[in-house]
Amino acid sequence: MKLQEKRKAAGLTQAQLAATSGLSVRTIQHYEQGLLDLNKAAAVTVWRLARALGCQVEDLLYLDEAELEMQEA
């Protein structure tokens, strides 16, 4: 899962990410376990996570082939 990989790369626990992003630990867990789909989250939720992890919003989302081609153009 992208979120878990980014969190671990940043050296954060779920609790630290939750505190930094303003989300609950349970919410972080659900996104990491795939119980919630981060692609369907509110934009502000994804933005808060990206900001807390020091990455771009796009780094946390799964994009399909067409979207990837559009970004590269």
N, C-alpha and C positions, 0 to 999 in steps of 0.2 A: 504494500500500500504506500502510495506516495507520501501521505501525511506522516505516517510512522517513520519512514525513511528520513524525511526532512527533519523531523523532531529529534531523532537519534543523532543525525549528523550535526545538529545544532547543540547537542549535548544537554538536552532538556528532558526532564521527566514529564509525564502527562500532567502532573499537578503544577509544575512550573509553567508549562505551556498554557494551561487553563488560567492560571493567575495572570500571566502576561497578556493573553488575548481577551480576557474577560468572559470566556466561555466556561462551562462546568466541566469537571473531570469526566463525568458521565458522557457528556456530549463528545469530548475528545475520544473517549473509548469507543463510542458508537461509530464515529467516522473511521477510526482505525480498524475496527472489526468489520466494517462494511455493512453495519446495520442501518446506517444512514449514508446517503449518497452525497458526497461533497459537491458533486456537479449540480445537484439540485438545491443546494443551500442558498440562503440569501447572500447577495453580493457582499454585504457588510461582514458576514460571518467569514467568508473566504478571505476577504481583505484583512480582517483582524488576525487570522491565522498566518497569512503571508507576512504581515508586518512583524508579528511576534517571532517568526522564524527567519526573518531577514531574506526573504525570497520574493519572487514575483507570484502573483495570483495564478498565472498560467502554469507555474511549476507544481501546483497542487491539484490541477484538474486533468482529467483524461480527455483528450481531444481526438476526434476521428480524423481520418486521412484527409478529407476535404478541408477541414479547419486548419490542419497543419500546413497544407499547401498554400492556403490563403495567407497564413502568417509569414511564410517564407518569401512570398511574392513582393 
